[in-house]
């Protein structure tokens, strides 16, 4: 939609729009008011290779691994110590929502708030759509 100019404004993951930007399209993005969401790595209960899975998770969240991943797609490292490594340059940090220069611009999504307020928000949104 950005490439074809179907939209002028879009809420999109920074890694996706960054790919469009680096391909030469005249687009840009900002982290002002961006939503910072959560994700997780899990090992299901009863997994036959639990010990190996836990070793993999430990490797994935190391600062070196997280910094390297950010060079492949500009998604923020989950381990803040990744920013201390020279792998994340100042130019790359400018494209990461949790970098020291951008973290004050983003708003963290609160899963607890959404669990507590989901029904009220759903009702308000239904009223909004009805008008």
N, CA, C and O atoms as a Tinker XYZ file with bonds, in Angstrom:
   524  protein
     1  N      0.818000   -1.185000    0.000000    73     2
     2  CA     0.000000    0.000000    0.000000    64     1     3
     3  C      0.863000    1.252000    0.000000    63     2     4     5
     4  O      0.501000    2.259000   -0.608000    81     3
     5  N      1.997000    1.192000    0.675000    73     3     6
     6  CA     2.912000    2.338000    0.635000    64     5     7
     7  C      3.549000    2.488000   -0.743000    63     6     8     9
     8  O      3.658000    3.592000   -1.276000    81     7
     9  N      3.963000    1.374000   -1.299000    73     7    10
    10  CA     4.607000    1.412000   -2.621000    64     9    11
    11  C      3.660000    1.942000   -3.703000    63    10    12    13
    12  O      4.070000    2.704000   -4.578000    81    11
    13  N      2.403000    1.536000   -3.634000    73    11    14
    14  CA     1.437000    1.925000   -4.666000    64    13    15
    15  C      0.769000    3.261000   -4.363000    63    14    16    17
    16  O     -0.034000    3.748000   -5.159000    81    15
    17  N      1.096000    3.852000   -3.222000    73    15    18
    18  CA     0.524000    5.130000   -2.805000    64    17    19
    19  C     -0.981000    5.051000   -2.534000    63    18    20    21
    20  O     -1.697000    6.042000   -2.677000    81    19
    21  N     -1.453000    3.862000   -2.140000    73    19    22
    22  CA    -2.868000    3.717000   -1.781000    64    21    23
    23  C     -3.170000    4.429000   -0.469000    63    22    24    25
    24  O     -4.317000    4.800000   -0.217000    81    23
    25  N     -2.153000    4.624000    0.370000    73    23    26
    26  CA    -2.337000    5.287000    1.661000    64    25    27
    27  C     -1.288000    6.380000    1.833000    63    26    28    29
    28  O     -0.203000    6.328000    1.255000    81    27
    29  N     -1.646000    7.366000    2.642000    73    27    30
    30  CA    -0.713000    8.434000    2.990000    64    29    31
    31  C     -0.143000    8.248000    4.387000    63    30    32    33
    32  O      0.894000    8.816000    4.730000    81    31
    33  N     -0.826000    7.457000    5.178000    73    31    34
    34  CA    -0.466000    7.259000    6.578000    64    33    35
    35  C     -0.820000    5.831000    6.944000    63    34    36    37
    36  O     -1.837000    5.304000    6.493000    81    35
    37  N      0.013000    5.205000    7.759000    73    35    38
    38  CA    -0.212000    3.808000    8.070000    64    37    39
    39  C      0.453000    3.449000    9.397000    63    38    40    41
    40  O      1.572000    3.880000    9.672000    81    39
    41  N     -0.233000    2.669000   10.206000    73    39    42
    42  CA     0.390000    2.076000   11.387000    64    41    43
    43  C      0.983000    0.755000   10.912000    63    42    44    45
    44  O      0.267000   -0.109000   10.407000    81    43
    45  N      2.289000    0.605000   11.075000    73    43    46
    46  CA     2.980000   -0.549000   10.505000    64    45    47
    47  C      4.214000   -0.848000   11.347000    63    46    48    49
    48  O      4.784000    0.049000   11.966000    81    47
    49  N      4.618000   -2.102000   11.365000    73    47    50
    50  CA     5.852000   -2.453000   12.072000    64    49    51
    51  C      7.028000   -1.750000   11.398000    63    50    52    53
    52  O      7.109000   -1.675000   10.172000    81    51
    53  N      7.932000   -1.239000   12.224000    73    51    54
    54  CA     9.050000   -0.463000   11.678000    64    53    55
    55  C      9.924000   -1.272000   10.727000    63    54    56    57
    56  O     10.463000   -0.710000    9.774000    81    55
    57  N     10.077000   -2.548000   10.952000    73    55    58
    58  CA    10.895000   -3.367000   10.052000    64    57    59
    59  C     10.292000   -3.470000    8.670000    63    58    60    61
    60  O     11.013000   -3.540000    7.674000    81    59
    61  N      8.969000   -3.481000    8.604000    73    59    62
    62  CA     8.294000   -3.577000    7.306000    64    61    63
    63  C      8.420000   -2.278000    6.518000    63    62    64    65
    64  O      8.720000   -2.301000    5.325000    81    63
    65  N      8.193000   -1.154000    7.179000    73    63    66
    66  CA     8.290000    0.119000    6.462000    64    65    67
    67  C      9.746000    0.461000    6.159000    63    66    68    69
    68  O     10.031000    1.129000    5.165000    81    67
    69  N     10.657000    0.016000    7.000000    73    67    70
    70  CA    12.071000    0.267000    6.740000    64    69    71
    71  C     12.503000   -0.406000    5.439000    63    70    72    73
    72  O     13.306000    0.149000    4.689000    81    71
    73  N     11.974000   -1.594000    5.174000    73    71    74
    74  CA    12.304000   -2.292000    3.924000    64    73    75
    75  C     11.831000   -1.479000    2.727000    63    74    76    77
    76  O     12.536000   -1.387000    1.721000    81    75
    77  N     10.651000   -0.893000    2.827000    73    75    78
    78  CA    10.126000   -0.059000    1.744000    64    77    79
    79  C     11.010000    1.180000    1.592000    63    78    80    81
    80  O     11.349000    1.572000    0.475000    81    79
    81  N     11.376000    1.786000    2.702000    73    79    82
    82  CA    12.215000    2.986000    2.676000    64    81    83
    83  C     13.576000    2.701000    2.039000    63    82    84    85
    84  O     14.039000    3.466000    1.194000    81    83
    85  N     14.208000    1.617000    2.439000    73    83    86
    86  CA    15.543000    1.310000    1.910000    64    85    87
    87  C     15.506000    0.857000    0.456000    63    86    88    89
    88  O     16.543000    0.811000   -0.204000    81    87
    89  N     14.313000    0.520000   -0.052000    73    87    90
    90  CA    14.209000    0.148000   -1.464000    64    89    91
    91  C     14.137000    1.378000   -2.364000    63    90    92    93
    92  O     14.070000    1.250000   -3.586000    81    91
    93  N     14.149000    2.566000   -1.768000    73    91    94
    94  CA    14.162000    3.789000   -2.560000    64    93    95
    95  C     12.852000    4.545000   -2.604000    63    94    96    97
    96  O     12.783000    5.617000   -3.204000    81    95
    97  N     11.812000    4.014000   -1.984000    73    95    98
    98  CA    10.529000    4.711000   -1.964000    64    97    99
    99  C     10.624000    5.942000   -1.068000    63    98   100   101
   100  O     11.380000    5.958000   -0.097000    81    99
   101  N      9.859000    6.960000   -1.402000    73    99   102
   102  CA     9.860000    8.208000   -0.636000    64   101   103
   103  C      8.920000    8.095000    0.557000    63   102   104   105
   104  O      7.883000    8.757000    0.605000    81   103
   105  N      9.287000    7.258000    1.514000    73   103   106
   106  CA     8.516000    7.078000    2.738000    64   105   107
   107  C      9.462000    7.216000    3.935000    63   106   108   109
   108  O     10.677000    7.061000    3.815000    81   107
   109  N      8.877000    7.507000    5.068000    73   107   110
   110  CA     9.663000    7.573000    6.295000    64   109   111
   111  C      8.741000    7.199000    7.448000    63   110   112   113
   112  O      7.537000    7.030000    7.256000    81   111
   113  N      9.298000    7.072000    8.627000    73   111   114
   114  CA     8.487000    6.726000    9.785000    64   113   115
   115  C      9.026000    7.409000   11.019000    63   114   116   117
   116  O     10.173000    7.853000   11.063000    81   115
   117  N      8.164000    7.482000   12.023000    73   115   118
   118  CA     8.506000    8.121000   13.280000    64   117   119
   119  C      8.059000    7.214000   14.418000    63   118   120   121
   120  O      7.135000    6.415000   14.260000    81   119
   121  N      8.709000    7.339000   15.546000    73   119   122
   122  CA     8.316000    6.573000   16.720000    64   121   123
   123  C      7.475000    7.405000   17.676000    63   122   124   125
   124  O      7.140000    6.933000   18.763000    81   123
   125  N      7.128000    8.620000   17.304000    73   123   126
   126  CA     6.321000    9.481000   18.161000    64   125   127
   127  C      4.968000    8.837000   18.413000    63   126   128   129
   128  O      4.147000    8.728000   17.501000    81   127
   129  N      4.734000    8.410000   19.650000    73   127   130
   130  CA     3.473000    7.771000   20.009000    64   129   131
   131  C      3.336000    6.339000   19.522000    63   130   132   133
   132  O      2.242000    5.776000   19.550000    81   131
   133  N      4.433000    5.747000   19.077000    73   131   134
   134  CA     4.385000    4.359000   18.604000    64   133   135
   135  C      4.005000    3.427000   19.744000    63   134   136   137
   136  O      4.338000    3.676000   20.903000    81   135
   137  N      3.306000    2.355000   19.403000    73   135   138
   138  CA     2.930000    1.359000   20.400000    64   137   139
   139  C      3.997000    0.277000   20.483000    63   138   140   141
   140  O      4.357000   -0.333000   19.477000    81   139
   141  N      4.483000    0.054000   21.658000    73   139   142
   142  CA     5.493000   -0.972000   21.910000    64   141   143
   143  C      4.781000   -2.176000   22.508000    63   142   144   145
   144  O      4.295000   -2.123000   23.637000    81   143
   145  N      4.723000   -3.252000   21.749000    73   143   146
   146  CA     4.009000   -4.436000   22.225000    64   145   147
   147  C      4.980000   -5.493000   22.726000    63   146   148   149
   148  O      6.197000   -5.345000   22.620000    81   147
   149  N      4.424000   -6.545000   23.265000    73   147   150
   150  CA     5.214000   -7.600000   23.880000    64   149   151
   151  C      5.102000   -8.886000   23.072000    63   150   152   153
   152  O      4.139000   -9.104000   22.337000    81   151
   153  N      6.078000   -9.696000   23.227000    73   151   154
   154  CA     6.072000  -11.026000   22.629000    64   153   155
   155  C      6.777000  -11.946000   23.621000    63   154   156   157
   156  O      7.279000  -11.482000   24.645000    81   155
   157  N      6.817000  -13.212000   23.335000    73   155   158
   158  CA     7.479000  -14.110000   24.268000    64   157   159
   159  C      7.991000  -15.359000   23.558000    63   158   160   161
   160  O      7.540000  -15.708000   22.466000    81   159
   161  N      8.919000  -16.003000   24.192000    73   159   162
   162  CA     9.427000  -17.298000   23.758000    64   161   163
   163  C      8.989000  -18.298000   24.825000    63   162   164   165
   164  O      9.157000  -18.052000   26.020000    81   163
   165  N      8.436000  -19.406000   24.397000    73   163   166
   166  CA     7.956000  -20.384000   25.374000    64   165   167
   167  C      8.429000  -21.781000   25.013000    63   166   168   169
   168  O      8.765000  -22.080000   23.867000    81   167
   169  N      8.442000  -22.605000   26.016000    73   167   170
   170  CA     8.657000  -24.038000   25.828000    64   169   171
   171  C      7.404000  -24.702000   26.397000    63   170   172   173
   172  O      7.137000  -24.596000   27.594000    81   171
   173  N      6.642000  -25.379000   25.556000    73   171   174
   174  CA     5.401000  -25.994000   26.049000    64   173   175
   175  C      5.678000  -27.024000   27.146000    63   174   176   177
   176  O      6.687000  -27.729000   27.127000    81   175
   177  N      4.771000  -27.084000   28.077000    73   175   178
   178  CA     4.854000  -28.070000   29.157000    64   177   179
   179  C      4.921000  -29.466000   28.544000    63   178   180   181
   180  O      4.136000  -29.806000   27.659000    81   179
   181  N      5.855000  -30.256000   29.017000    73   179   182
   182  CA     6.006000  -31.615000   28.534000    64   181   183
   183  C      6.811000  -31.741000   27.254000    63   182   184   185
   184  O      6.890000  -32.827000   26.679000    81   183
   185  N      7.412000  -30.643000   26.795000    73   183   186
   186  CA     8.207000  -30.700000   25.564000    64   185   187
   187  C      9.316000  -31.736000   25.723000    63   186   188   189
   188  O     10.001000  -31.738000   26.746000    81   187
   189  N      9.513000  -32.614000   24.742000    73   187   190
   190  CA    10.504000  -33.690000   24.877000    64   189   191
   191  C     11.952000  -33.183000   24.901000    63   190   192   193
   192  O     12.832000  -33.871000   25.417000    81   191
   193  N     12.207000  -32.005000   24.356000    73   191   194
   194  CA    13.571000  -31.470000   24.322000    64   193   195
   195  C     13.671000  -30.161000   25.088000    63   194   196   197
   196  O     14.278000  -29.198000   24.621000    81   195
   197  N     13.070000  -30.139000   26.263000    73   195   198
   198  CA    13.008000  -28.916000   27.062000    64   197   199
   199  C     14.393000  -28.321000   27.317000    63   198   200   201
   200  O     14.577000  -27.113000   27.161000    81   199
   201  N     15.349000  -29.127000   27.698000    73   199   202
   202  CA    16.682000  -28.604000   28.023000    64   201   203
   203  C     17.315000  -27.924000   26.810000    63   202   204   205
   204  O     17.914000  -26.856000   26.939000    81   203
   205  N     17.186000  -28.539000   25.633000    73   203   206
   206  CA    17.731000  -27.928000   24.420000    64   205   207
   207  C     16.983000  -26.655000   24.050000    63   206   208   209
   208  O     17.592000  -25.680000   23.609000    81   207
   209  N     15.671000  -26.660000   24.228000    73   207   210
   210  CA    14.870000  -25.469000   23.935000    64   209   211
   211  C     15.273000  -24.318000   24.853000    63   210   212   213
   212  O     15.370000  -23.174000   24.409000    81   211
   213  N     15.506000  -24.612000   26.113000    73   211   214
   214  CA    15.927000  -23.565000   27.051000    64   213   215
   215  C     17.306000  -23.032000   26.701000    63   214   216   217
   216  O     17.568000  -21.841000   26.869000    81   215
   217  N     18.193000  -23.899000   26.216000    73   215   218
   218  CA    19.510000  -23.441000   25.769000    64   217   219
   219  C     19.375000  -22.525000   24.554000    63   218   220   221
   220  O     20.075000  -21.518000   24.451000    81   219
   221  N     18.480000  -22.875000   23.640000    73   219   222
   222  CA    18.244000  -22.046000   22.459000    64   221   223
   223  C     17.719000  -20.667000   22.864000    63   222   224   225
   224  O     18.192000  -19.652000   22.354000    81   223
   225  N     16.760000  -20.627000   23.762000    73   223   226
   226  CA    16.226000  -19.348000   24.231000    64   225   227
   227  C     17.324000  -18.525000   24.891000    63   226   228   229
   228  O     17.422000  -17.321000   24.654000    81   227
   229  N     18.141000  -19.156000   25.707000    73   227   230
   230  CA    19.247000  -18.449000   26.357000    64   229   231
   231  C     20.193000  -17.847000   25.324000    63   230   232   233
   232  O     20.692000  -16.737000   25.507000    81   231
   233  N     20.440000  -18.576000   24.244000    73   231   234
   234  CA    21.324000  -18.075000   23.185000    64   233   235
   235  C     20.672000  -16.924000   22.428000    63   234   236   237
   236  O     21.325000  -15.929000   22.113000    81   235
   237  N     19.393000  -17.064000   22.143000    73   235   238
   238  CA    18.668000  -16.046000   21.386000    64   237   239
   239  C     18.637000  -14.706000   22.111000    63   238   240   241
   240  O     18.730000  -13.657000   21.472000    81   239
   241  N     18.508000  -14.726000   23.433000    73   239   242
   242  CA    18.365000  -13.462000   24.155000    64   241   243
   243  C     19.693000  -12.842000   24.602000    63   242   244   245
   244  O     19.696000  -11.796000   25.250000    81   243
   245  N     20.803000  -13.469000   24.269000    73   243   246
   246  CA    22.102000  -12.875000   24.590000    64   245   247
   247  C     22.253000  -11.547000   23.845000    63   246   248   249
   248  O     21.740000  -11.400000   22.735000    81   247
   249  N     22.950000  -10.583000   24.442000    73   247   250
   250  CA    23.141000   -9.292000   23.781000    64   249   251
   251  C     23.715000   -9.410000   22.362000    63   250   252   253
   252  O     23.259000   -8.719000   21.451000    81   251
   253  N     24.695000  -10.268000   22.176000    73   251   254
   254  CA    25.324000  -10.446000   20.860000    64   253   255
   255  C     24.297000  -10.929000   19.831000    63   254   256   257
   256  O     24.253000  -10.418000   18.712000    81   255
   257  N     23.489000  -11.893000   20.198000    73   255   258
   258  CA    22.469000  -12.420000   19.284000    64   257   259
   259  C     21.422000  -11.362000   18.965000    63   258   260   261
   260  O     21.027000  -11.198000   17.811000    81   259
   261  N     20.979000  -10.651000   19.986000    73   259   262
   262  CA    19.970000   -9.619000   19.784000    64   261   263
   263  C     20.485000   -8.469000   18.921000    63   262   264   265
   264  O     19.763000   -7.964000   18.061000    81   263
   265  N     21.717000   -8.060000   19.146000    73   263   266
   266  CA    22.305000   -6.982000   18.338000    64   265   267
   267  C     22.453000   -7.426000   16.891000    63   266   268   269
   268  O     22.177000   -6.652000   15.974000    81   267
   269  N     22.878000   -8.645000   16.680000    73   267   270
   270  CA    23.033000   -9.164000   15.319000    64   269   271
   271  C     21.692000   -9.243000   14.614000    63   270   272   273
   272  O     21.589000   -8.887000   13.440000    81   271
   273  N     20.667000   -9.703000   15.309000    73   271   274
   274  CA    19.337000   -9.784000   14.723000    64   273   275
   275  C     18.849000   -8.406000   14.279000    63   274   276   277
   276  O     18.226000   -8.278000   13.225000    81   275
   277  N     19.127000   -7.385000   15.073000    73   275   278
   278  CA    18.703000   -6.025000   14.718000    64   277   279
   279  C     19.358000   -5.533000   13.432000    63   278   280   281
   280  O     18.814000   -4.660000   12.756000    81   279
   281  N     20.520000   -6.083000   13.088000    73   279   282
   282  CA    21.163000   -5.683000   11.822000    64   281   283
   283  C     20.487000   -6.348000   10.626000    63   282   284   285
   284  O     20.631000   -5.874000    9.499000    81   283
   285  N     19.763000   -7.425000   10.851000    73   283   286
   286  CA    19.089000   -8.142000    9.770000    64   285   287
   287  C     17.703000   -7.580000    9.488000    63   286   288   289
   288  O     17.284000   -7.504000    8.333000    81   287
   289  N     17.002000   -7.193000   10.525000    73   287   290
   290  CA    15.719000   -6.509000   10.416000    64   289   291
   291  C     15.654000   -5.570000   11.616000    63   290   292   293
   292  O     15.898000   -6.002000   12.742000    81   291
   293  N     15.336000   -4.317000   11.407000    73   291   294
   294  CA    15.456000   -3.345000   12.503000    64   293   295
   295  C     14.341000   -3.438000   13.541000    63   294   296   297
   296  O     13.564000   -2.501000   13.724000    81   295
   297  N     14.276000   -4.577000   14.211000    73   295   298
   298  CA    13.392000   -4.734000   15.355000    64   297   299
   299  C     14.248000   -4.635000   16.605000    63   298   300   301
   300  O     15.390000   -5.094000   16.629000    81   299
   301  N     13.692000   -4.042000   17.624000    73   299   302
   302  CA    14.456000   -3.777000   18.839000    64   301   303
   303  C     14.916000   -5.044000   19.532000    63   302   304   305
   304  O     14.192000   -6.038000   19.573000    81   303
   305  N     16.123000   -5.005000   20.076000    73   303   306
   306  CA    16.577000   -6.140000   20.878000    64   305   307
   307  C     15.766000   -6.208000   22.167000    63   306   308   309
   308  O     15.395000   -5.180000   22.734000    81   307
   309  N     15.499000   -7.420000   22.620000    73   307   310
   310  CA    14.793000   -7.586000   23.890000    64   309   311
   311  C     15.758000   -7.483000   25.065000    63   310   312   313
   312  O     15.338000   -7.313000   26.209000    81   311
   313  N     17.018000   -7.583000   24.783000    73   311   314
   314  CA    18.047000   -7.449000   25.807000    64   313   315
   315  C     18.697000   -6.080000   25.618000    63   314   316   317
   316  O     19.419000   -5.865000   24.645000    81   315
   317  N     18.444000   -5.153000   26.545000    73   315   318
   318  CA    18.948000   -3.781000   26.424000    64   317   319
   319  C     20.473000   -3.712000   26.352000    63   318   320   321
   320  O     21.018000   -2.732000   25.844000    81   319
   321  N     21.164000   -4.729000   26.847000    73   319   322
   322  CA    22.626000   -4.724000   26.790000    64   321   323
   323  C     23.139000   -4.813000   25.354000    63   322   324   325
   324  O     24.312000   -4.543000   25.098000    81   323
   325  N     22.275000   -5.186000   24.423000    73   323   326
   326  CA    22.666000   -5.226000   23.005000    64   325   327
   327  C     23.069000   -3.846000   22.513000    63   326   328   329
   328  O     23.908000   -3.725000   21.620000    81   327
   329  N     22.474000   -2.801000   23.091000    73   327   330
   330  CA    22.821000   -1.432000   22.690000    64   329   331
   331  C     24.232000   -1.044000   23.109000    63   330   332   333
   332  O     24.792000   -0.086000   22.576000    81   331
   333  N     24.807000   -1.769000   24.048000    73   331   334
   334  CA    26.161000   -1.479000   24.501000    64   333   335
   335  C     27.223000   -2.025000   23.545000    63   334   336   337
   336  O     28.400000   -1.683000   23.666000    81   335
   337  N     26.817000   -2.863000   22.605000    73   335   338
   338  CA    27.763000   -3.478000   21.673000    64   337   339
   339  C     27.924000   -2.617000   20.421000    63   338   340   341
   340  O     26.977000   -1.950000   20.002000    81   339
   341  N     29.111000   -2.628000   19.824000    73   339   342
   342  CA    29.329000   -1.818000   18.613000    64   341   343
   343  C     28.575000   -2.326000   17.383000    63   342   344   345
   344  O     28.587000   -1.680000   16.335000    81   343
   345  N     27.934000   -3.457000   17.508000    73   343   346
   346  CA    27.156000   -4.003000   16.390000    64   345   347
   347  C     26.014000   -3.054000   16.036000    63   346   348   349
   348  O     25.710000   -2.849000   14.861000    81   347
   349  N     25.387000   -2.480000   17.055000    73   347   350
   350  CA    24.303000   -1.522000   16.815000    64   349   351
   351  C     24.915000   -0.136000   16.707000    63   350   352   353
   352  O     25.274000    0.493000   17.702000    81   351
   353  N     25.020000    0.317000   15.470000    73   351   354
   354  CA    25.579000    1.635000   15.198000    64   353   355
   355  C     24.569000    2.719000   15.560000    63   354   356   357
   356  O     23.400000    2.421000   15.808000    81   355
   357  N     25.008000    3.960000   15.591000    73   355   358
   358  CA    24.073000    5.052000   15.891000    64   357   359
   359  C     23.012000    5.165000   14.798000    63   358   360   361
   360  O     21.863000    5.501000   15.084000    81   359
   361  N     23.385000    4.887000   13.550000    73   359   362
   362  CA    22.407000    4.918000   12.454000    64   361   363
   363  C     21.352000    3.825000   12.633000    63   362   364   365
   364  O     20.168000    4.064000   12.398000    81   363
   365  N     21.774000    2.639000   13.043000    73   363   366
   366  CA    20.819000    1.558000   13.284000    64   365   367
   367  C     19.959000    1.877000   14.507000    63   366   368   369
   368  O     18.746000    1.665000   14.481000    81   367
   369  N     20.565000    2.376000   15.559000    73   367   370
   370  CA    19.816000    2.710000   16.776000    64   369   371
   371  C     18.705000    3.716000   16.481000    63   370   372   373
   372  O     17.643000    3.660000   17.101000    81   371
   373  N     18.935000    4.625000   15.553000    73   371   374
   374  CA    17.916000    5.617000   15.192000    64   373   375
   375  C     16.678000    4.956000   14.604000    63   374   376   377
   376  O     15.599000    5.547000   14.618000    81   375
   377  N     16.819000    3.735000   14.087000    73   375   378
   378  CA    15.698000    3.015000   13.472000    64   377   379
   379  C     15.053000    2.003000   14.417000    63   378   380   381
   380  O     14.180000    1.242000   13.999000    81   379
   381  N     15.467000    1.983000   15.677000    73   379   382
   382  CA    14.957000    1.012000   16.651000    64   381   383
   383  C     14.120000    1.719000   17.722000    63   382   384   385
   384  O     14.601000    2.663000   18.350000    81   383
   385  N     12.891000    1.283000   17.937000    73   383   386
   386  CA    12.010000    1.998000   18.865000    64   385   387
   387  C     12.452000    2.008000   20.319000    63   386   388   389
   388  O     12.072000    2.917000   21.058000    81   387
   389  N     13.232000    1.043000   20.755000    73   387   390
   390  CA    13.649000    1.036000   22.160000    64   389   391
   391  C     15.065000    1.556000   22.372000    63   390   392   393
   392  O     15.612000    1.431000   23.468000    81   391
   393  N     15.661000    2.135000   21.340000    73   391   394
   394  CA    17.001000    2.690000   21.513000    64   393   395
   395  C     16.929000    3.861000   22.486000    63   394   396   397
   396  O     15.866000    4.458000   22.654000    81   395
   397  N     18.033000    4.195000   23.121000    73   395   398
   398  CA    18.011000    5.308000   24.083000    64   397   399
   399  C     17.443000    6.602000   23.481000    63   398   400   401
   400  O     16.812000    7.379000   24.197000    81   399
   401  N     17.653000    6.843000   22.198000    73   399   402
   402  CA    17.147000    8.079000   21.588000    64   401   403
   403  C     15.662000    8.030000   21.241000    63   402   404   405
   404  O     15.069000    9.075000   20.973000    81   403
   405  N     15.045000    6.849000   21.239000    73   403   406
   406  CA    13.633000    6.729000   20.864000    64   405   407
   407  C     12.713000    6.244000   21.977000    63   406   408   409
   408  O     11.498000    6.413000   21.882000    81   407
   409  N     13.255000    5.655000   23.008000    73   407   410
   410  CA    12.427000    4.993000   24.021000    64   409   411
   411  C     11.424000    5.935000   24.682000    63   410   412   413
   412  O     10.341000    5.496000   25.069000    81   411
   413  N     11.754000    7.211000   24.820000    73   411   414
   414  CA    10.824000    8.147000   25.448000    64   413   415
   415  C      9.682000    8.546000   24.523000    63   414   416   417
   416  O      8.747000    9.217000   24.961000    81   415
   417  N      9.737000    8.154000   23.269000    73   415   418
   418  CA     8.691000    8.494000   22.300000    64   417   419
   419  C      7.603000    7.422000   22.216000    63   418   420   421
   420  O      6.501000    7.694000   21.739000    81   419
   421  N      7.902000    6.220000   22.672000    73   419   422
   422  CA     6.973000    5.104000   22.501000    64   421   423
   423  C      6.084000    4.919000   23.726000    63   422   424   425
   424  O      6.410000    5.363000   24.826000    81   423
   425  N      4.969000    4.260000   23.508000    73   423   426
   426  CA     4.017000    3.961000   24.577000    64   425   427
   427  C      3.939000    2.440000   24.693000    63   426   428   429
   428  O      3.636000    1.751000   23.719000    81   427
   429  N      4.209000    1.931000   25.868000    73   427   430
   430  CA     4.156000    0.486000   26.077000    64   429   431
   431  C      2.707000    0.028000   26.225000    63   430   432   433
   432  O      1.939000    0.599000   26.999000    81   431
   433  N      2.351000   -1.000000   25.479000    73   431   434
   434  CA     1.031000   -1.606000   25.596000    64   433   435
   435  C      1.011000   -2.405000   26.895000    63   434   436   437
   436  O      1.952000   -3.140000   27.193000    81   435
   437  N     -0.053000   -2.259000   27.654000    73   435   438
   438  CA    -0.178000   -2.964000   28.929000    64   437   439
   439  C     -1.151000   -4.134000   28.788000    63   438   440   441
   440  O     -2.363000   -3.921000   28.755000    81   439
   441  N     -0.643000   -5.365000   28.704000    73   439   442
   442  CA    -1.557000   -6.509000   28.623000    64   441   443
   443  C     -2.507000   -6.574000   29.812000    63   442   444   445
   444  O     -3.660000   -6.977000   29.659000    81   443
   445  N     -2.041000   -6.183000   30.990000    73   443   446
   446  CA    -2.885000   -6.214000   32.180000    64   445   447
   447  C     -4.073000   -5.274000   32.016000    63   446   448   449
   448  O     -5.200000   -5.630000   32.363000    81   447
   449  N     -3.822000   -4.059000   31.482000    73   447   450
   450  CA    -4.898000   -3.097000   31.272000    64   449   451
   451  C     -5.929000   -3.656000   30.300000    63   450   452   453
   452  O     -7.131000   -3.536000   30.532000    81   451
   453  N     -5.464000   -4.267000   29.214000    73   451   454
   454  CA    -6.383000   -4.794000   28.213000    64   453   455
   455  C     -7.214000   -5.947000   28.753000    63   454   456   457
   456  O     -8.393000   -6.062000   28.416000    81   455
   457  N     -6.640000   -6.789000   29.570000    73   455   458
   458  CA    -7.413000   -7.877000   30.177000    64   457   459
   459  C     -8.512000   -7.282000   31.059000    63   458   460   461
   460  O     -9.657000   -7.733000   31.033000    81   459
   461  N     -8.152000   -6.282000   31.823000    73   459   462
   462  CA    -9.082000   -5.668000   32.760000    64   461   463
   463  C    -10.172000   -4.846000   32.055000    63   462   464   465
   464  O    -11.299000   -4.785000   32.546000    81   463
   465  N     -9.863000   -4.221000   30.928000    73   463   466
   466  CA   -10.770000   -3.284000   30.274000    64   465   467
   467  C    -11.307000   -3.735000   28.925000    63   466   468   469
   468  O    -11.982000   -2.962000   28.245000    81   467
   469  N    -11.028000   -4.948000   28.530000    73   467   470
   470  CA   -11.377000   -5.424000   27.195000    64   469   471
   471  C    -12.866000   -5.263000   26.871000    63   470   472   473
   472  O    -13.209000   -4.768000   25.797000    81   471
   473  N    -13.741000   -5.666000   27.769000    73   471   474
   474  CA   -15.176000   -5.605000   27.484000    64   473   475
   475  C    -15.661000   -4.169000   27.351000    63   474   476   477
   476  O    -16.451000   -3.865000   26.457000    81   475
   477  N    -15.203000   -3.288000   28.220000    73   475   478
   478  CA   -15.617000   -1.881000   28.139000    64   477   479
   479  C    -15.137000   -1.250000   26.835000    63   478   480   481
   480  O    -15.880000   -0.496000   26.206000    81   479
   481  N    -13.919000   -1.546000   26.427000    73   479   482
   482  CA   -13.398000   -1.010000   25.176000    64   481   483
   483  C    -14.161000   -1.589000   23.988000    63   482   484   485
   484  O    -14.459000   -0.876000   23.030000    81   483
   485  N    -14.474000   -2.868000   24.051000    73   483   486
   486  CA   -15.237000   -3.480000   22.964000    64   485   487
   487  C    -16.586000   -2.794000   22.798000    63   486   488   489
   488  O    -17.016000   -2.526000   21.676000    81   487
   489  N    -17.251000   -2.512000   23.909000    73   487   490
   490  CA   -18.551000   -1.844000   23.859000    64   489   491
   491  C    -18.429000   -0.423000   23.309000    63   490   492   493
   492  O    -19.240000    0.001000   22.487000    81   491
   493  N    -17.432000    0.295000   23.758000    73   491   494
   494  CA   -17.224000    1.664000   23.247000    64   493   495
   495  C    -16.919000    1.649000   21.761000    63   494   496   497
   496  O    -17.402000    2.506000   21.021000    81   495
   497  N    -16.124000    0.686000   21.317000    73   495   498
   498  CA   -15.786000    0.602000   19.892000    64   497   499
   499  C    -17.026000    0.240000   19.070000    63   498   500   501
   500  O    -17.205000    0.758000   17.968000    81   499
   501  N    -17.865000   -0.624000   19.582000    73   499   502
   502  CA   -19.111000   -0.979000   18.891000    64   501   503
   503  C    -20.009000    0.244000   18.737000    63   502   504   505
   504  O    -20.627000    0.433000   17.689000    81   503
   505  N    -20.083000    1.075000   19.778000    73   503   506
   506  CA   -20.853000    2.326000   19.692000    64   505   507
   507  C    -20.240000    3.277000   18.664000    63   506   508   509
   508  O    -20.959000    3.918000   17.898000    81   507
   509  N    -18.934000    3.362000   18.652000    73   507   510
   510  CA   -18.235000    4.215000   17.677000    64   509   511
   511  C    -18.564000    3.772000   16.249000    63   510   512   513
   512  O    -18.838000    4.607000   15.388000    81   511
   513  N    -18.538000    2.478000   16.001000    73   511   514
   514  CA   -18.833000    1.971000   14.667000    64   513   515
   515  C    -20.303000    2.182000   14.276000    63   514   516   517
   516  O    -20.626000    2.351000   13.100000    81   515
   517  N    -21.174000    2.170000   15.269000    73   515   518
   518  CA   -22.597000    2.338000   15.001000    64   517   519
   519  C    -22.943000    3.778000   14.606000    63   518   520   521
   520  O    -23.971000    4.009000   13.969000    81   519
   521  N    -22.129000    4.712000   14.963000    73   519   522
   522  CA   -22.419000    6.135000   14.653000    64   521   523
   523  C    -21.906000    6.558000   13.317000    63   522   524
   524  O    -22.077000    7.713000   12.928000    81   523
